[in-house]
Amino acid sequence: MMTHLRIGTRNSQLALAQTALAKKELSQLFPEMDFEVVTMTTKADRHLDRTLSSFGGKGVFTKELEEGLISGSIDMAVHSAKDMPAVLPEGLMIGAVLARADVRDVIVTCSGTQLKALPAGAVVGTGSLRRQLQAEAVNPKITVRQIRGNVQTRLDKLAQGQYDAIILAAAGLCRLGADIGQGGYAAADGFDYSRFQYEIMETSQILPAAAQGILAVECRADDEQTKALLAAVNDVRTRRIYEAERSFLIGIGGSCNAPAAALADFEGDRLKIEAMYAPAGSGHIHRVCLWADEAKGDGALGTEAARLLKSMSESGGSI
């Protein structure tokens, strides 16, 4: 039995913070094991001047890490689940998902002006068509411009006046140490988050990306030791949510770049999903809300949501 295992991660502050969470859970359960963090630079990190859709979409966040898994240079890899392609490379699997953090998106400003109150022409930064269309639905007067870079780089651009607001995930900000409910503070990474004001958007206004707020730990499907370790930290409830939302992504078109969103959650013991899809170039948002049929399973819930949204987009209808 190996006692030294390597955890692969991107080398951004957020990725390292997220990997530290996974390592902490593993170390608490398996104190006899030595978990080494191995950092890698992905294609997404090397091309910060280009939109993700221009050079591969979601897979650019994970390819190098997955190549490391396949080659055996690492034993597991920690990902933001929302950045993963819907279909994994052959021979790899998700060994664990950790308990979900805050799913919502956040409007970050220096002024404290809410999204709906931003004046005509105010520049809002995001690299996501999903966020863009839904933000424009809240305030049609804004001007949306692309923004890339890690969280700190984006916030610096906001502070420099290049944008009037930017949109970030609440989970990422919280994992970095920003107190988004109280205006922020100087976090453990030394970045001063207190310069900014945070408006948390309800999911009725901006539906999050599928699997937003979830950390997924990927491993080789034939690595029985690593699979057993990861099974011990797998959050069963979040895993069911993840599978429903991932099935939606597969059903809507895998790694398509059209705006799509999905949020599954439990009402009592019953799983439901809210999903959004806007066909490429249409600018029209379709939404559905469905509850699981226990006889069909969680994955079927996401698949059915995708089927309905595709049908609505073709007919121009809504539910």
N, C-alpha and C positions, 0 to 999 in steps of 0.2 A: 504493500500500500504506500503510495506517495504521500509525503507529509509536506511537500512544498508545491504550491499551486500558483500559477501566474494569472492575474486578472488584467485583461487588456482594456484600455480606455483611450479616448481622445485626450489631448493635453490641455484643453481649455480649463479655466477655473471651475466652471459649472460641471463639466464632465468629471473632473477630479473630486469635486464635492459629492457628486452622485455615487461615484465609485467608492468613496469612503463610507457612505451609508451601507452599501452592499457588503463591503469588507467587514464593517463593524458587526453586522448581523451574523455573518459567517463565523467570525472570530469568537463571538459570544457563545455560539453553539458548539464550535469545534476549536477550543483553546489550544489543543495539541498540534493544530495545523499552522503552517506558515504561509500566509497569503501575500504574494509580492505584486505590487501594482506596476504594470508595464505600459508606458504611454506611447501612443502612435499618432502621427499626423495624417489626416484623411484628405481626400481630394477636395472636400468642402472647405477645409481649413486653408488649402493652398490657393484657392480661387475666390477670395473674398470680394473681388471687384466684379463678379458675374452673378447673375441670378441662378438659383439652383436648377430651374427648368432648362437653362441653356446648356447644362453639361451633365444631366443625368438624373435630376430629381432626388428622391429620398435616399437611394442607395449610396450616394456620395458620402454620407455620414458613417457608413458601416463597412464598406467594401474592404478596406485595409485590415480592419479588425477581424472580419470574417476570413480573409486570406490567412491571417495569423492563426486562427482556430484550425483551419484546414491543414496548414503546414505543421501544426503542433508547437509553434513558438509561444502560444498562450493557451491556457486551459479553459478560460471563460472570458466573456466580454460583457461589459455593462453598457447599456444603451438607454437613451430616452426612447421609450417605445414608440412615440409618435414620429420619430425620425427614421424608423425602420421600414424597409419595403414590405409589402403585404406578404410576399412569397419569399421564403428563405432559401438559400443555396442548398443543394442536395447534401445530405450528411450532417446538417446543422439543425438545432432545435432550440426552443426557448426552455431552459431548465427551470427558471423561476421568474415570477414577477413579484415585486415588493408591494406592500400596501400603498394604495393610491394617495397622492398628495392633492392639494387644491387643483381642481380641473380648470379654473376660470382664466380668462385673459385679463390683462391689466393695461389701462391707458396711463402712461407715465408722462408727466409734464413738469416744467419748472414753476409754472404759474398756479397750478391747482385747478385750472379751468376744466370742467367736465367735457367729455366728447361731444355731447349734444349742444353745448354752448360755445364750442370753438367757432370763431368768426369765419366768414366766407374766405376761401383761399388758404386757410391754415394748413400747414404741411404736416401730414401724419406719416410716419415711417413704418413700413412693414414689408417683409419679403413674401407675405402669404396672400394669395388671392382670396382664400377663405376669410381671413381677417379683413381684407380690403372691402369686399362686397358687403359684409355685415356691418362694418364701421360706417360705410357710405349710406347704408339703410338707416342707421341711427342719425347721421348728420350728412345730408347730401351736399352740403356746401364745402366740405373739406377737399383738399387736394392730397392724394396718396402718392408717395414716392418710395421707391425701393430702398431698403437698407439691409446691409449685411454686416457680419462681424460678431464677435462674442458679446455677451451682455454688457460688459464694462465699456467696450468700444462704442456700442450703440448709445449707451447713456452719456458718454463723453460727447458724442455728436449732438445729442439733444442739448446738453449744457452749453455747447458752443454756438447754439442758435441755428444749426443746420435744419432742424425740425422743430415744430411747435409741440409735437407729441409723438410718442412711439408706442407700439403695442408689443407687450412681452407676456410670457406665461407666468402666472402667479407662482406655480410650483418652482420654476427655476429661480425666481427672485428670492423665495423663501429659503431654498436650499443654499443659496449664497449668503444668507444671513440678513437680507433686507426685511425690515419690519414694515411690511406694506400696509398694515392696518393703522399704524401710528405715524407714518411719514418717513420711516427709515432711520438708520443709524450707521455708524462706521462699523462694518462687519469684520469677521475674522480674516477676510482676504485683504483688509486694509483699504477697501474702496469705500468712499463716503456716500452712502445711499441717502443721507439726510438732506441732500441738495434737491431731492425730487419729491413730487407729490404723486400719489397712486390712487387711481379710480378703478376699483374691481368691477368688472362687467358681469352682470348676471347672464346665465346661459340662455335666457330668453332673448337677450340682445345679441350676444356673440356666442354661438355654439362652438365648443372647442374642437380641436382636431381629434380624430380617433386616437385613443390611448394617451392623450395628453395627461401629464401628471403621474404616469406609470413608468417605473424603471424595470426593464427586462434584462435578464442575464442569459446570454446565449452560450451554448456549448456544443461539443460534438455529440451526435446521437449515439455513437458507440462507446462513449467514455462513461462507463458505468459508475466509477468512483465519483466523478464530478457531478453526474446526474443525481446520485444519492445525496450528496451534500446540498445541492441546490433544492432538491425536493423538500428539505427540512426548513428552508427559508421562504418557500413559495407560499404566497397568501392566496388561499383557495378562493375567497370571495372576489378579490381583484382579478384573479385568473379567469374566472367566469365572465367578468365584465370585459376583460381584454379580448377573450375569444370572440365575444359577440361583436365588438367593435372591429376587430381584425377581419372577421367574416364579412362585415359590411364593406371594408376597403377592397377585399378580394372581389366581392360582388359588383362593386361600382366600377371596377376596372384596374385592380391591382395598384400600380404606382402611377396612375394617371395624374396629370397636373391640374385637372379641372378642380375647382373649389368643392371640397366635400368635408363633412364634419359628422361626428357621431358621439353620443354620450349615453352609455348604458349605466343603469343603476338599479338597485333593488327597492321595491316598495313592499315591505314585509319580506316574504320569501320569494316574491315573484319579480323576475327581471324584466325591465322595460328598456327601450332604446328610443332616443330622439335622434333623428338624422337629417342632414341637409345636403343638397347637391345643386350645383349651378352648372349646367352644361357649358363647355368651353365656348366663350364668345357671346353667350346669350345675355349675361348679366342678370338673369332671372333666377331667384332663389326658390327652390322647392323644399318643403319640410314635411316629415312624417313623425308620428309617435306610435310605437307598437309595444305590445306586451307579449312575453314569451308563452308559447304553448309547450308545456312540460313534455309532451309526447315527442316533440320535434327537437328539443335541445337548444342550447344557447347559440350555437353557431347558426342555426336556421333563422334565428331572430334577425341577425345582421344581414344575412342573405336576402331575407324577405324585404327588409327595409330598402336594400339596394335595388331589388327588383321593382318595388313600387315607385321609387324615385326615378328610375330610368323610364318607366312607363309614363309617369307624369311629365317628364321633360320632353318626351316624344309627342304627347298629346296636348301639352300646354296647360294641363289641369293642376289641381292642388288638393291637399288633404288637410 
